[in-house]
Amino acid sequence: MEDPSERSDHAFETEAVHAGEEPDLGPGGTGDLVSPIHLSSTFAMDEAGDPSHGYKYSRLGNPTREALEHRVAALSDAEHAMTFASGMAAIATTCLSVLGSGDHVVAFDGIYGGTKVFFDDYLTEHFDVTVDYVDATDTDVVADAVTPETALFWMESPTNPLLKLCDIEAIGGIADRHGARLVVDNTFATPYFQRPLALGADVSVYSTTKYLNGHTDSIGGAVVTNDDGLAEQVRFVQEYALGAMLSPFDCYLVLRGSKTLPLRMRQHEANAKRVANYLSEHEKVTTVHYPGLDTHPGHDLATRQMDGFGGVVSFEIDGGAAEARAFVESLDLFTLAVSLGSVESLIEHPASMSASYVPEEERLASGITDSLIRAPIGTESADDLIADLERGLGYL
Ligand SMILES: Cc1ncc(COP(=O)(O)O)c(C=O)c1O
């Protein structure tokens, strides 16, 4: 693992605070340190057809959005970043930019449920795209799934909610050999703990709703890439087809939230490690999924590929759905809610919450058992969090 703060000319912590937000000291400048929220939907021109002040119409370009895109690109060591109205908008825009009718997708069988719904109920239905879900923890299985029509590998690492890992560099090699693209949803790891583009991915996507914003007050998404042509295509689809860009106010929130991304990630991870260790020793807990544990099947890969293990812990309790529900409902400090990546610790029972729409047989086959619980660990005191879990587990 390398030290995430020492990767470029400026350390990650410095880019997180400064990239995209220079004090406004130019002629007529106000000296603002913080990027203003530019709400204007349209921009005045001096002459017809000449966007003299750099902007024309906010869907096509907005100074607050540009500031955030500069920040996200800098944090990802990427040439291009585009920001979207949600993580799903980033995912859909990417797919509609790279796929054509008849294309084949190889996807990790553990990807986020919303992405799977988009693939199965939209892409497949309306665009004659086929998707094969494979156990991408085994790179050979990914290679075996390739067909002459394979245009896209869609991976997530670690996955939601089971924290499975795939070898991004090896799958990037397979994608290159077949002239296909590799997209990695890097929402769980964040650019602080993992850089998919440096490992060989063509694109990485984010739900900025999660760690990049980190304060439970904005829905958003981002796409980053070093491929100029692909960036142009994604921008075209965003600006002229789907339109789902991030609003100026949300851009401001993510600009503000991202300043503390490295601090928060270190605290999330330190707390998650303590919670994972505590749960692993508890008699009422049968399995703990956390890549930082040396019992996790992807632990060695995580140590090689990531610079930290992240802040989400999943675990299974000794009991069924009723016990799991009673447990998550009994906690005080952990809030019973879906989502993750914010300063507050959350807890959820995927079988009755985030994965409740998945048919039972399919859900169980994907490893989301009735006793599985997902706990995105916040930045509170680990002692307080463990005391809350101890109280809840004591009722079982
Ligand atoms: C890994 C992952 N990717 C994408 C998304 C979708 O993001 P959003 O809810 O911002 O649309 C989520 C949401 O939970 C997620 O967990």
Ligand as a Chemical Component Dictionary entry (heavy atoms), coordinates in Angstrom:
data_LIG
# 
_chem_comp.id                   LIG 
_chem_comp.type                 NON-POLYMER 
_chem_comp.pdbx_formal_charge   0 
_chem_comp.three_letter_code    LIG 
# 
loop_
_chem_comp_atom.comp_id 
_chem_comp_atom.atom_id 
_chem_comp_atom.alt_atom_id 
_chem_comp_atom.type_symbol 
_chem_comp_atom.charge 
_chem_comp_atom.model_Cartn_x 
_chem_comp_atom.model_Cartn_y 
_chem_comp_atom.model_Cartn_z 
_chem_comp_atom.pdbx_ordinal 
LIG C1 C1 C 0 -21.785 1.407 -5.557 1  
LIG C2 C2 C 0 -22.895 2.327 -5.951 2  
LIG N1 N1 N 0 -22.905 2.833 -7.200 3  
LIG C3 C3 C 0 -23.884 3.672 -7.605 4  
LIG C4 C4 C 0 -24.929 4.022 -6.774 5  
LIG C5 C5 C 0 -26.022 4.924 -7.279 6  
LIG O1 O1 O 0 -25.822 6.218 -6.814 7  
LIG P1 P1 P 0 -27.005 7.284 -6.596 8  
LIG O2 O2 O 0 -27.878 6.756 -5.507 9  
LIG O3 O3 O 0 -26.271 8.536 -6.255 10 
LIG O4 O4 O 0 -27.734 7.391 -7.893 11 
LIG C6 C6 C 0 -24.950 3.527 -5.469 12 
LIG C7 C7 C 0 -26.044 3.892 -4.544 13 
LIG O5 O5 O 0 -26.183 3.324 -3.473 14 
LIG C8 C8 C 0 -23.903 2.658 -5.038 15 
LIG O6 O6 O 0 -23.873 2.137 -3.802 16 
# 
loop_
_chem_comp_bond.comp_id 
_chem_comp_bond.atom_id_1 
_chem_comp_bond.atom_id_2 
_chem_comp_bond.value_order 
_chem_comp_bond.pdbx_ordinal 
LIG C1 C2 SING 1  
LIG C2 N1 SING 2  
LIG C2 C8 DOUB 3  
LIG N1 C3 DOUB 4  
LIG C3 C4 SING 5  
LIG C4 C5 SING 6  
LIG C4 C6 DOUB 7  
LIG C5 O1 SING 8  
LIG O1 P1 SING 9  
LIG P1 O2 DOUB 10 
LIG P1 O3 SING 11 
LIG P1 O4 SING 12 
LIG C6 C7 SING 13 
LIG C6 C8 SING 14 
LIG C7 O5 DOUB 15 
LIG C8 O6 SING 16 
# 
